[in-house]
């Protein structure tokens, strides 16, 4: 929770003071005017709200009432069908809301209109799909060569063989995670090695995850292994400038990641020195009973 507030302040400041001034100034069209919502659109929005509330109510009934088919073992949320099926649940939610708006506003008359609307939206994703095709080929070849696994094992061996612990080792671990993340997109390949290794050193898995995420997260915004950066480029070329290239995007995003990485490490060091719990009843080290 504290880190969320920190990220909002740091990323907002860096974007405004460092990244944004390096891009060409984008001016909106003088002909653009705000349009009032039509009665048909208001009717569609009302129908969307009602449909969403009814759908959420059905989910709540399925989780809390009757035989609780959406609840997990002993009524738990973690491991429940509601959590495991979150993607299809959200898909159905957005589909219901979209259909409710379309038919209530008069935009949809039949299934042909629904198909046309879906085709129109997907047409704008053409360049993104093209980018993903070549990115997928590169990522498949990268995984086939096992270079990612080799880099991960080499980094883990380095941490295991270094004869120091405590904050310096955590900082090194964060930096290695950050470096590996530029080349390796698979979380499980890294996670399967670091957690057992740190448990043998007496560190709680939650703290290992915390350090890992501090190193793994910032570089996600510019690593070519992430599909989202290509989506960012596609949107930027469509809305802001057709001449924008991937190098321009990456060069202006790297300062955000670098500054956030430094601030996050400082934040972690202060947090650990202060002895504050990292979660509910969870500290840096494993309980003595576990060891």
C-alpha positions as CSV (number, residue, x, y, z in Angstrom):
1,X,0.0,0.0,0.0
2,X,2.8,2.4,0.8
3,X,4.6,1.5,-2.4
4,X,1.5,2.3,-4.4
5,X,1.5,5.9,-3.1
6,X,5.3,6.1,-3.7
7,X,4.9,4.9,-7.3
8,X,2.1,7.4,-8.0
9,X,4.3,10.3,-6.9
10,X,7.6,9.2,-8.4
11,X,6.2,8.1,-11.8
12,X,3.9,11.1,-12.1
13,X,6.8,13.5,-11.3
14,X,9.3,11.8,-13.7
15,X,6.7,11.6,-16.5
16,X,5.9,15.3,-16.2
17,X,9.4,16.7,-15.7
18,X,11.6,14.2,-17.7
19,X,9.7,12.0,-20.1
20,X,7.0,14.3,-21.5
21,X,9.2,17.3,-22.4
22,X,11.3,15.0,-24.6
23,X,8.4,14.1,-26.9
24,X,7.0,16.4,-29.6
25,X,4.2,18.7,-28.3
26,X,0.8,17.3,-29.2
27,X,-1.9,19.8,-29.9
28,X,-5.6,18.8,-30.1
29,X,-7.6,19.9,-33.1
30,X,-9.3,23.3,-32.8
31,X,-12.4,21.9,-34.4
32,X,-13.0,19.4,-31.7
33,X,-15.9,20.3,-29.5
34,X,-17.5,18.6,-26.5
35,X,-20.7,16.9,-27.4
36,X,-23.7,16.4,-25.0
37,X,-24.9,12.9,-24.4
38,X,-28.0,12.1,-26.4
39,X,-31.1,10.6,-24.8
40,X,-30.4,7.4,-26.6
41,X,-26.9,7.3,-25.1
42,X,-28.2,8.0,-21.6
43,X,-30.7,5.2,-22.1
44,X,-27.8,2.9,-23.1
45,X,-25.7,3.9,-20.1
46,X,-28.5,3.3,-17.7
47,X,-29.1,-0.1,-19.2
48,X,-25.3,-0.8,-18.9
49,X,-25.3,0.1,-15.2
50,X,-28.3,-2.1,-14.4
51,X,-26.9,-5.0,-16.3
52,X,-23.6,-4.7,-14.4
53,X,-25.3,-4.5,-11.1
54,X,-27.4,-7.6,-11.8
55,X,-24.4,-9.5,-13.0
56,X,-22.4,-8.6,-9.9
57,X,-25.4,-9.6,-7.7
58,X,-25.5,-13.0,-9.4
59,X,-21.8,-13.5,-8.6
60,X,-22.2,-12.5,-5.0
61,X,-25.1,-14.9,-4.6
62,X,-23.0,-17.6,-6.2
63,X,-20.2,-16.9,-3.7
64,X,-22.1,-16.3,-0.5
65,X,-25.5,-18.0,-0.8
66,X,-27.1,-21.4,-1.3
67,X,-24.5,-24.1,-2.1
68,X,-21.8,-21.4,-2.8
69,X,-20.7,-22.8,-6.2
70,X,-18.3,-19.9,-6.7
71,X,-16.6,-20.2,-3.3
72,X,-13.5,-22.3,-2.5
73,X,-12.9,-24.8,0.1
74,X,-14.5,-23.7,3.5
75,X,-15.8,-20.6,1.7
76,X,-12.3,-19.3,0.9
77,X,-11.8,-16.7,-1.8
78,X,-8.2,-17.8,-2.6
79,X,-8.4,-20.9,-4.9
80,X,-12.2,-20.4,-5.5
81,X,-13.8,-20.7,-9.0
82,X,-14.5,-17.0,-8.7
83,X,-10.8,-16.2,-8.5
84,X,-9.6,-18.9,-10.9
85,X,-12.3,-18.0,-13.5
86,X,-11.7,-14.2,-13.2
87,X,-10.8,-13.8,-16.9
88,X,-14.0,-15.4,-18.4
89,X,-16.0,-13.7,-15.6
90,X,-14.7,-10.3,-16.7
91,X,-15.2,-11.2,-20.4
92,X,-18.9,-12.0,-19.7
93,X,-19.3,-8.8,-17.7
94,X,-17.9,-6.6,-20.5
95,X,-19.9,-8.5,-23.1
96,X,-23.2,-8.1,-21.2
97,X,-22.5,-4.4,-20.6
98,X,-21.6,-3.8,-24.3
99,X,-24.7,-5.7,-25.5
100,X,-27.0,-3.9,-23.0
101,X,-25.7,-0.5,-24.2
102,X,-25.9,-1.3,-27.9
103,X,-29.5,-2.6,-27.8
104,X,-30.8,0.0,-25.4
105,X,-29.3,2.9,-27.3
106,X,-30.4,1.6,-30.6
107,X,-26.9,1.0,-32.0
108,X,-27.6,-2.8,-32.3
109,X,-30.6,-4.1,-34.1
110,X,-29.4,-7.6,-34.6
111,X,-26.4,-9.9,-34.4
112,X,-25.1,-8.5,-37.6
113,X,-24.6,-5.1,-36.0
114,X,-22.8,-6.7,-33.1
115,X,-20.4,-8.4,-35.5
116,X,-19.8,-5.2,-37.4
117,X,-19.0,-3.3,-34.2
118,X,-16.5,-6.1,-33.1
119,X,-14.9,-6.1,-36.5
120,X,-14.5,-2.3,-36.5
121,X,-12.8,-2.3,-33.1
122,X,-10.5,-5.2,-34.1
123,X,-9.5,-3.4,-37.2
124,X,-7.7,-0.8,-35.1
125,X,-5.6,-3.6,-33.5
126,X,-4.2,-4.7,-36.9
127,X,-0.8,-3.1,-36.3
128,X,-0.6,-4.4,-32.8
129,X,-1.4,-8.0,-34.0
130,X,1.4,-7.6,-36.6
131,X,3.9,-6.5,-34.0
132,X,2.8,-9.4,-31.7
133,X,3.4,-11.9,-34.6
134,X,7.1,-11.1,-35.0
135,X,7.5,-10.6,-31.2
136,X,6.1,-14.1,-30.7
137,X,8.6,-15.6,-33.2
138,X,11.5,-13.9,-31.4
139,X,10.3,-15.0,-28.0
140,X,9.7,-18.6,-29.2
141,X,13.3,-18.8,-30.6
142,X,14.6,-17.2,-27.4
143,X,12.9,-19.8,-25.3
144,X,14.0,-22.6,-27.6
145,X,17.7,-21.7,-27.2
146,X,17.3,-21.8,-23.4
147,X,19.2,-18.6,-23.1
148,X,16.7,-17.3,-20.6
149,X,17.2,-20.3,-18.3
150,X,20.9,-20.1,-18.6
151,X,20.9,-16.4,-17.6
152,X,18.6,-17.2,-14.7
153,X,20.7,-20.0,-13.4
154,X,23.9,-18.0,-13.7
155,X,22.3,-15.2,-11.7
156,X,21.0,-17.5,-9.0
157,X,24.4,-19.2,-8.7
158,X,26.1,-15.8,-8.3
159,X,23.8,-14.9,-5.4
160,X,24.2,-18.2,-3.8
161,X,28.0,-18.2,-3.9
162,X,28.4,-14.6,-2.7
163,X,29.5,-14.7,0.9
164,X,27.3,-11.9,2.3
165,X,23.7,-11.5,3.5
166,X,21.3,-8.8,4.7
167,X,20.6,-5.6,2.9
168,X,23.6,-5.7,0.5
169,X,22.5,-9.1,-0.8
170,X,18.9,-8.0,-1.2
171,X,20.1,-5.0,-3.3
172,X,22.2,-7.2,-5.5
173,X,19.3,-9.6,-5.9
174,X,17.0,-6.7,-7.0
175,X,19.6,-5.5,-9.5
176,X,20.1,-9.0,-10.9
177,X,16.3,-9.5,-11.2
178,X,16.1,-6.2,-13.0
179,X,18.8,-7.2,-15.5
180,X,17.3,-10.7,-16.1
181,X,13.9,-9.2,-16.6
182,X,15.1,-7.4,-19.8
183,X,15.7,-10.8,-21.4
184,X,13.4,-13.3,-19.7
185,X,9.6,-12.9,-19.7
186,X,8.8,-16.1,-17.8
187,X,8.2,-15.4,-14.1
188,X,8.2,-19.1,-13.1
189,X,11.7,-19.7,-14.5
190,X,13.1,-17.1,-12.1
191,X,10.7,-17.8,-9.2
192,X,11.4,-21.5,-9.1
193,X,15.1,-20.8,-8.3
194,X,15.1,-17.7,-6.1
195,X,12.5,-18.7,-3.5
196,X,14.0,-22.0,-2.4
197,X,17.5,-20.5,-2.4
198,X,16.4,-17.6,-0.1
199,X,14.5,-19.9,2.1
200,X,17.7,-21.9,2.8
201,X,19.2,-18.6,3.8
202,X,16.3,-18.0,6.2
203,X,14.3,-15.4,4.3
204,X,10.5,-15.5,4.1
205,X,9.1,-16.3,0.7
206,X,7.0,-13.1,0.9
207,X,10.1,-11.0,1.4
208,X,11.8,-12.8,-1.6
209,X,8.8,-12.0,-3.7
210,X,8.9,-8.4,-2.6
211,X,12.6,-8.0,-3.6
212,X,12.0,-9.9,-6.8
213,X,9.1,-7.6,-7.8
214,X,11.1,-4.5,-7.0
215,X,13.6,-5.6,-9.5
216,X,11.3,-7.3,-12.0
217,X,8.6,-4.5,-12.3
218,X,10.3,-1.3,-13.5
219,X,11.9,-2.8,-16.6
220,X,8.6,-4.2,-17.8
221,X,7.8,-0.8,-19.3
222,X,10.6,-1.0,-21.9
223,X,11.8,-4.6,-22.3
224,X,11.2,-5.8,-25.9
225,X,10.0,-9.1,-24.3
226,X,6.8,-7.3,-23.2
227,X,3.9,-7.3,-25.7
228,X,2.5,-4.1,-24.2
229,X,5.4,-1.9,-25.4
230,X,4.4,-2.7,-28.9
231,X,0.8,-1.8,-28.2
232,X,2.1,1.5,-26.7
233,X,4.0,2.1,-30.0
234,X,0.9,1.3,-32.1
235,X,-1.3,3.7,-30.1
236,X,1.4,6.4,-30.1
237,X,1.8,6.2,-33.9
238,X,-2.0,6.2,-34.4
239,X,-2.8,9.1,-32.1
240,X,0.3,11.2,-31.7
241,X,2.7,10.8,-34.5
242,X,3.2,8.3,-37.3
243,X,7.0,8.9,-37.3
244,X,7.5,7.7,-33.8
245,X,9.8,4.6,-33.6
246,X,10.3,2.0,-30.9
247,X,13.7,3.5,-30.1
248,X,12.1,6.9,-29.3
249,X,9.6,5.2,-27.0
250,X,12.2,3.1,-25.2
251,X,14.6,6.0,-24.8
252,X,12.0,8.2,-23.1
253,X,10.6,5.4,-20.9
254,X,14.0,4.2,-19.5
255,X,14.4,7.2,-17.2
256,X,11.1,6.4,-15.6
257,X,12.2,2.8,-14.9
258,X,15.7,3.8,-13.7
259,X,14.6,6.5,-11.3
260,X,11.8,4.3,-9.9
261,X,14.3,1.5,-9.4
262,X,16.6,3.7,-7.4
263,X,13.8,5.2,-5.3
264,X,12.3,1.7,-4.7
265,X,15.7,0.3,-3.4
266,X,16.1,3.3,-1.0
267,X,12.5,2.8,0.1
268,X,13.1,-1.0,0.8
269,X,16.4,-0.3,2.8
270,X,14.6,2.3,5.0
271,X,11.7,-0.1,5.5
272,X,13.9,-3.1,6.5
273,X,16.1,-0.9,8.8
274,X,13.0,0.4,10.5
275,X,11.8,-3.2,11.2
276,X,8.3,-2.7,9.8
277,X,6.4,-5.8,8.8
278,X,6.0,-6.2,5.0
279,X,2.5,-7.7,5.4
280,X,0.0,-8.9,7.9
281,X,2.2,-10.8,10.5
282,X,4.9,-11.3,7.9
283,X,8.5,-10.1,8.4
284,X,11.7,-10.4,6.5
285,X,12.8,-13.8,8.0
286,X,11.1,-17.2,8.4
287,X,9.8,-18.0,11.8
288,X,12.1,-20.0,14.0
289,X,9.6,-22.9,14.1
290,X,9.9,-23.2,10.3
291,X,13.7,-23.2,10.3
